[in-house]
Amino acid sequence: MPRTVRLLLLARVVNRLGAFSLPFLTALICADHGASLTTAGLVTAAFGLATIPSRLAGGRLADRIGRRTTIVLGLCACAVAQTAIAASRSLGWAIAGAVLLGLAFELYEPPSQAIIGESVPPHQRVRAFSLFSAALAVGGMGAGLLAALLGRVDLRWLFVVDAASCLACALVIRLALPRDHPTGPLGAGAEAAEEAGATGGAAARVRPLRDRALLSILATGTAYALINQQTVMSLPLAFAREGRPAADAGLLFTAAAATTVLAQPLVRLPRISRLSTPTALALAHLLLAAGLVGYALLRSLPALLAAAAVWSLGDLLVMGRAYALVTDLAPAGGTGRYLAVFGTSWGVAATLAPVLGTQLLAHAGTTALWSTTAALCVLLAGLHLRVTPQVQPGGVAPRHTSERAPRAAAAQSG
């Protein structure tokens, strides 16, 4: 991997080491502010809703003011919001902190993903994004253990340590990454061409919301993100409902993170790397379903840890393939904006997951919650085989290849 990518992965490990507070936001609101499950779910949903404009702003700011600057800005704003939540003495202040956190939370993602996608050749993108997932997991292993430890003392300490990790990551990014040189499709020349009505320039081609292939990936990606966020946000509450310490969810998060790191060689196995993207994503969702069935049926901690490991195998396959696919679909100069639009799936999921999860837990129980999400995984496995674009691993989508060639020829002849 290029030096820039390796430094970015290192910074993300630092950040992830403290990024364990969000799954406990609902539990904090219930425990410290006396809120009901429904109210806590709505507060977490407000956070998720705020991440949608945050993600889109991250893609735009990355081209306007530079990727390094956008990443540092987002991390510092996250630290301020985390501190506000930890210091809140009323439900109103906690809500304000949660919304501010949502507005800052996704600024980091589009520029960092664009750096990775554009710094490696196409045939290495699946591996690069898998390593990005592994970097999160490396930090997540320590994060889960810290969550299990600090959560027993006071849930507020989770947010204090998370704020400190954001500032440390911002410092690493500021010192290690090269200086910004914004040259994306939102530069002055591209804007002038777009205002003049030009259709052949880079800005005119970067229209992610008109790309049917991207929209189909966005739909399935939103469903996956909903399942992922449901698992992360509901697990502490599900443990508490079953009479377990909510902080024990950190042990399952640690097991999942360890599996993601140790299973990295699987991504490079010929039998896996040769799979088409639809087939790989279908297989991933079947593994996710198996892990969730384990959550629904198993009760002992060792069995639940095994289920978390199975779940993480599916998660590993999804993350590497999905982001590589979006990067391959993006036209020249449009990687950041394509990844930003695709990333709004996490904001939608973060909005819906706490509301749906708390309602299912309150009215149907933990078994119904995990069984429903497992059934959705099986449905998504079938959908991927039908609607996901056929892109060979590390290759460019055939759809864009066929569309770009006539445009390039016309541009040259003009």
C-alpha positions in Angstrom: 0.0 0.0 0.0 1.2 3.6 -0.7 2.6 5.6 2.2 -0.5 7.9 2.3 -2.8 4.9 2.7 -0.7 3.4 5.4 -0.6 6.6 7.4 -4.4 7.0 7.0 -4.9 3.5 8.3 -2.7 4.2 11.3 -4.7 7.3 12.1 -7.9 5.4 11.8 -6.6 2.8 14.3 -5.9 5.7 16.8 -9.4 7.1 16.2 -11.1 3.7 16.5 -9.4 2.9 19.7 -11.8 5.4 21.4 -14.8 5.1 19.1 -16.8 2.8 21.3 -19.2 5.4 22.8 -21.9 5.5 20.1 -23.4 2.0 20.8 -23.9 3.2 24.4 -25.6 6.5 23.6 -29.1 5.1 24.1 -28.1 3.3 27.3 -26.6 6.6 28.7 -29.7 8.5 27.9 -31.8 5.9 29.7 -29.6 5.4 32.7 -28.4 9.0 33.4 -31.3 11.1 32.2 -34.2 8.7 33.0 -35.5 8.6 29.4 -37.8 5.9 28.2 -36.6 3.4 25.5 -38.8 5.3 22.9 -37.3 8.7 23.8 -33.8 7.3 23.8 -34.4 5.7 20.4 -35.7 9.0 19.0 -32.6 10.9 20.3 -30.3 8.4 18.6 -32.4 8.7 15.5 -31.8 12.4 15.5 -28.1 11.7 15.6 -28.5 9.4 12.6 -30.6 12.0 10.6 -27.9 14.6 11.2 -25.2 12.3 9.7 -26.9 12.5 6.2 -26.0 16.2 5.5 -22.7 15.5 7.3 -21.7 12.8 4.8 -22.7 15.0 1.8 -20.9 18.0 3.2 -17.8 15.8 3.7 -17.7 15.0 0.0 -18.1 18.6 -1.0 -15.7 20.1 1.5 -13.0 17.5 0.4 -13.0 19.1 -3.0 -13.5 22.7 -1.8 -10.9 23.0 1.0 -9.0 19.8 0.7 -9.2 16.3 2.1 -6.7 16.6 5.0 -8.4 19.8 6.2 -11.9 18.3 6.0 -10.8 15.2 8.0 -9.2 17.4 10.7 -12.2 19.6 10.9 -14.6 16.7 11.3 -12.5 15.0 14.0 -12.2 18.2 16.1 -15.9 18.8 15.8 -16.6 15.3 16.9 -14.4 15.8 20.0 -16.4 18.9 21.0 -19.7 17.0 20.6 -18.5 14.0 22.6 -17.3 16.3 25.4 -20.7 18.0 25.4 -22.5 14.7 25.8 -20.2 13.6 28.6 -20.8 16.9 30.4 -24.5 17.1 29.9 -26.6 17.5 33.0 -30.0 17.4 31.4 -31.7 15.6 28.6 -31.8 18.7 26.4 -28.1 19.1 26.5 -27.6 15.5 25.7 -29.9 15.8 22.7 -28.0 18.9 21.5 -24.7 17.0 21.8 -26.0 14.1 19.9 -27.2 16.2 17.0 -23.9 18.1 16.9 -22.1 14.8 16.9 -24.2 13.7 13.9 -23.4 16.8 12.0 -19.7 16.3 12.4 -19.6 12.5 12.5 -19.4 11.7 8.7 -17.2 14.6 7.5 -14.2 12.3 7.9 -15.5 9.4 5.7 -15.7 10.7 2.1 -12.3 12.3 2.0 -10.6 9.3 3.7 -12.3 6.8 1.4 -11.5 8.8 -1.7 -7.8 8.9 -0.7 -7.8 5.1 -0.4 -9.8 4.5 -3.6 -7.6 6.8 -5.7 -4.3 5.9 -4.2 -4.3 2.3 -5.3 -4.8 0.6 -8.7 -8.2 -0.9 -9.5 -7.0 -4.5 -8.9 -6.0 -3.6 -5.3 -9.1 -1.7 -4.2 -10.9 -4.6 -2.6 -7.8 -5.4 -0.6 -7.3 -1.8 0.3 -10.8 -1.3 1.6 -10.6 -4.6 3.4 -7.5 -3.3 5.1 -9.3 -0.1 6.0 -12.0 -2.3 7.7 -9.2 -4.2 9.4 -7.7 -1.0 10.7 -11.0 -0.2 12.3 -11.1 -3.7 13.8 -7.6 -3.4 15.2 -8.7 -0.3 17.1 -12.0 -1.9 17.8 -10.4 -4.8 19.7 -9.0 -2.4 22.3 -12.1 -0.3 22.1 -14.4 -3.2 23.1 -12.2 -4.0 26.1 -12.1 -0.4 27.2 -15.9 -0.2 26.8 -16.4 -3.2 28.9 -14.1 -1.7 31.6 -15.1 1.9 31.6 -18.8 1.2 31.1 -18.8 -0.5 34.4 -17.5 2.6 36.1 -19.5 5.3 34.3 -20.8 5.4 30.7 -19.8 9.1 30.5 -16.1 8.1 30.5 -16.7 6.4 27.2 -17.5 9.7 25.5 -14.5 11.5 27.2 -12.0 8.9 25.9 -13.7 9.0 22.5 -13.2 12.7 22.3 -9.5 12.3 23.2 -9.0 9.7 20.5 -10.6 12.1 17.9 -8.1 14.8 18.8 -5.2 12.4 18.7 -6.3 11.2 15.2 -6.7 14.7 14.0 -3.1 15.4 15.1 -1.7 12.4 13.3 -3.6 13.4 10.1 -2.4 17.0 10.3 1.2 16.0 10.7 1.4 12.9 8.5 -0.7 13.5 5.4 0.6 15.7 2.6 -0.6 19.2 2.2 -4.0 19.7 0.5 -4.3 20.5 -3.2 -8.0 20.7 -3.9 -8.5 19.8 -7.6 -11.8 18.0 -7.6 -14.9 18.5 -9.8 -16.0 21.4 -7.6 -13.0 23.6 -8.5 -13.5 27.0 -10.0 -13.0 25.9 -13.6 -15.5 23.0 -13.3 -18.1 25.3 -11.7 -17.8 27.8 -14.5 -18.2 25.1 -17.1 -21.3 23.8 -15.3 -22.8 27.2 -15.0 -22.3 27.8 -18.7 -24.2 24.6 -19.5 -21.3 22.5 -20.7 -22.1 18.8 -20.8 -18.7 17.4 -21.7 -16.7 18.6 -18.7 -16.0 16.6 -15.5 -18.6 18.4 -13.5 -21.3 17.5 -15.9 -20.4 13.9 -15.8 -20.4 13.7 -12.0 -24.1 13.2 -11.3 -24.3 10.3 -8.9 -28.0 10.6 -8.3 -28.6 10.0 -12.0 -26.5 6.8 -12.0 -28.9 3.8 -11.9 -26.1 1.4 -11.0 -25.1 3.5 -8.0 -28.7 3.9 -6.9 -29.2 0.2 -6.9 -26.1 -0.2 -4.8 -27.3 2.6 -2.5 -30.6 0.7 -1.9 -29.0 -2.6 -1.0 -26.3 -0.8 0.9 -28.8 1.1 3.0 -30.5 -2.2 3.9 -27.1 -3.6 4.9 -26.2 -0.5 6.9 -29.6 -0.8 8.7 -28.7 -4.3 9.8 -25.2 -3.3 10.8 -26.4 -0.4 12.9 -29.2 -2.4 14.4 -26.7 -4.9 15.6 -24.3 -2.3 17.0 -26.9 0.0 18.7 -29.3 -2.7 20.0 -26.8 -5.2 21.4 -26.1 -3.4 24.7 -29.9 -2.9 25.1 -30.6 -6.5 24.3 -28.1 -7.6 26.9 -29.6 -5.4 29.5 -33.1 -6.7 28.7 -31.8 -10.3 29.2 -30.3 -9.3 32.6 -26.7 -9.1 31.4 -24.4 -6.1 32.0 -24.8 -3.8 28.9 -21.0 -3.3 29.0 -20.6 -7.0 28.1 -21.6 -6.1 24.5 -18.0 -4.8 24.3 -16.7 -8.3 24.5 -18.7 -9.3 21.4 -17.5 -6.2 19.6 -14.0 -7.3 20.5 -14.5 -10.8 19.2 -15.9 -9.5 15.9 -13.0 -7.1 15.5 -10.4 -9.8 16.2 -12.0 -12.0 13.6 -11.9 -9.2 11.0 -8.2 -8.8 11.6 -7.3 -12.5 11.6 -9.5 -13.3 8.6 -7.8 -10.7 6.3 -5.9 -13.5 4.4 -9.3 -14.9 3.3 -9.9 -11.9 1.1 -6.8 -12.9 -1.0 -7.7 -16.5 -1.3 -8.2 -17.4 -5.0 -11.6 -18.9 -4.5 -12.8 -15.7 -2.8 -11.0 -13.2 -4.9 -12.4 -14.8 -8.1 -16.0 -14.5 -7.0 -18.0 -11.9 -8.9 -19.1 -9.0 -6.8 -22.9 -10.1 -6.7 -21.9 -13.6 -5.6 -19.4 -12.4 -3.0 -22.0 -10.0 -1.5 -24.7 -12.7 -1.5 -22.3 -15.0 0.4 -21.5 -12.2 2.8 -25.1 -11.7 3.7 -25.7 -15.4 4.3 -22.8 -15.3 6.8 -24.4 -12.2 8.4 -27.7 -14.1 8.7 -26.0 -17.1 10.4 -24.4 -14.8 13.0 -27.7 -13.1 13.8 -29.5 -16.5 14.1 -26.9 -17.3 16.7 -27.7 -14.1 18.6 -31.4 -15.1 18.5 -31.0 -18.7 19.7 -27.8 -18.9 21.8 -27.5 -17.7 25.4 -24.1 -18.6 26.8 -21.3 -16.0 26.4 -18.9 -18.4 24.5 -21.6 -19.3 22.0 -22.5 -15.6 21.5 -18.8 -14.8 20.9 -18.7 -17.5 18.2 -21.8 -15.9 16.6 -20.1 -12.5 16.6 -17.1 -14.1 14.8 -19.4 -15.5 12.1 -21.1 -12.2 11.7 -17.8 -10.4 11.3 -16.8 -12.6 8.4 -19.8 -11.5 6.4 -19.1 -7.9 7.4 -15.5 -8.2 6.1 -16.7 -9.3 2.7 -19.3 -6.6 2.4 -17.0 -3.7 3.3 -14.2 -4.5 0.9 -16.4 -5.3 -2.1 -19.0 -2.5 -1.7 -16.6 0.4 -1.5 -14.4 -1.0 -4.3 -17.5 -1.3 -6.4 -18.6 2.3 -5.9 -15.1 3.5 -6.6 -15.0 1.5 -9.8 -18.4 3.0 -10.9 -17.3 6.6 -10.3 -16.2 8.7 -13.3 -12.9 10.5 -13.3 -12.9 13.2 -10.6 -16.1 11.9 -9.0 -14.9 9.4 -6.5 -15.5 11.6 -3.5 -19.0 12.5 -4.5 -20.0 8.9 -5.4 -18.7 7.7 -2.1 -20.4 10.5 -0.3 -23.8 9.6 -1.8 -23.3 5.9 -1.1 -22.3 6.8 2.4 -25.7 8.4 3.1 -26.9 4.9 3.6 -25.3 4.9 7.0 -27.2 8.1 7.9 -30.5 6.6 6.9 -29.7 3.4 8.8 -28.5 5.3 11.9 -31.9 7.2 11.9 -34.1 4.2 11.5 -32.1 1.5 13.5 -32.6 2.9 17.0 -36.3 3.5 16.4 -37.0 0.1 14.9 -34.7 -1.7 17.4 -36.2 -0.1 20.5 -39.7 -0.8 19.3 -38.9 -4.5 18.5 -37.2 -4.9 21.8 -40.0 -3.3 23.8 -42.9 -5.2 22.1 -41.4 -8.4 20.8 -38.1 -9.1 22.6 -34.6 -10.0 21.6 -35.3 -13.2 19.7 -37.7 -11.4 17.4 -35.2 -8.6 16.8 -32.4 -10.9 15.7 -34.7 -13.2 13.8 -36.1 -10.3 11.8 -32.7 -8.9 10.9 -31.5 -12.4 9.9 -34.4 -12.8 7.5 -33.6 -9.4 6.0 -30.0 -10.6 5.4 -31.3 -13.7 3.5 -33.5 -11.4 1.4 -30.6 -9.2 0.5 -28.5 -12.2 -0.5 -31.0 -13.0 -3.2 -31.3 -9.3 -4.3 -27.6 -9.0 -4.8 -27.7 -11.8 -7.3 -30.3 -10.0 -9.3 -29.6 -6.2 -9.1 -25.9 -5.7 -8.2 -23.8 -4.7 -11.3 -21.5 -7.4 -12.6 -18.1 -6.1 -11.9 -15.0 -8.3 -11.9 -12.9 -8.0 -8.8 -10.6 -5.0 -9.2 -12.1 -4.2 -12.6 -14.1 -1.3 -14.0 -17.9 -1.7 -14.3 -18.7 -2.8 -17.9 -21.6 -0.3 -17.9 -19.2 2.7 -17.5 -16.7 1.2 -20.0 -19.3 1.1 -22.7 -20.6 4.6 -21.9 -17.3 6.3 -21.6 -15.8 5.1 -24.8 -18.2 6.9 -27.2 -17.9 10.1 -25.1 -14.1 10.0 -25.2 -14.2 9.4 -28.9 -16.6 12.3 -29.5 -14.5 14.6 -27.3 -11.3 13.7 -29.2 -13.0 14.2 -32.6 -14.5 17.5 -31.4 
